[in-house]
Amino acid sequence: MAGMMKKLGIQQTEVDATEVIIKTKEKEIIFKSPQVAKVNMMGQETYQIIGEGVERALSTEPEISDEDVKTVMDQTGVDKKTALNAIKKHKGDLAESIMELQS
């Protein structure tokens, strides 16, 4: 089989992957402990994933770091909970959050 693939110009190598994530606009498909092969066929690379994929909806919540919360707290003098709520309300926009809390 390997000789036949070589004659056709196909090279396959295993990829030591621990996780594969495919992101679409609406969701992620996550493969834990997959078998992944990189296939080069006449200069064109493709990847083959074998394993069980689990679908997960993408979160619309922005990632809010402790540094972001501290920045809003420092600029406005509010407590952590108030700063966090303002950042969530403005979907992660720190400037909008600060402007609202200062008015």
Phi, psi and omega in degrees: 000316180297320179295320179296319178296320180296319178298326180276000180078029181250124176241135180233132176230145178279142177250127182279074183265143176258337180200144175232132179237125175252121182254130173245182179295327186256337188206174171239146173243120187247128177248115176266136180051053181278163168261122183237131177238135175261123184244124177250113182240104180053046176088352179259120180267134173226161178239138179246125181247127177240126180157179182264120180268139177245128180271141179221131179292144177284141178280138176268355178284133177287153175282125182245118181273161176299327179295320177298315180297317180297320179300313180295319179298314182296321183283334187243342181078016180269169178281172185299315183298316180295317179297315181298317179296320179294319180295318178297317181300323182262020174053043175089358181279105184293319181299315178297320180297315181294315181300319179295317184288336179277343182270000000 
